[in-house]
Amino acid sequence: MTQYPAPREPQESDFSLAELCGAGARMAPHWVTPAAPAADPVSPALIHGVEVPAASARLIAATSEYGA
């Protein structure tokens, strides 16, 4: 007769939140991405053909009630 091990019961993580934060802080320098080059400014006179749906314009206009 073949015996199978009992399934492992779910357990709490072996790491505390503080340990995970520390590990993340130590790994962060290894994952630095280069900064994207800044876009050149564009004259407003060159911006044309941009259409904003009325619903989006109303939404943005209404946010001034919540702004600074």
Protein Blocks (a to p, Z undefined) as FASTA:
>chain_A
ZZddddddddddfbdfklmmmmmmmmmmmmcccdddddddddfklpghiacdfklmmmmm
mmmmmmZZ
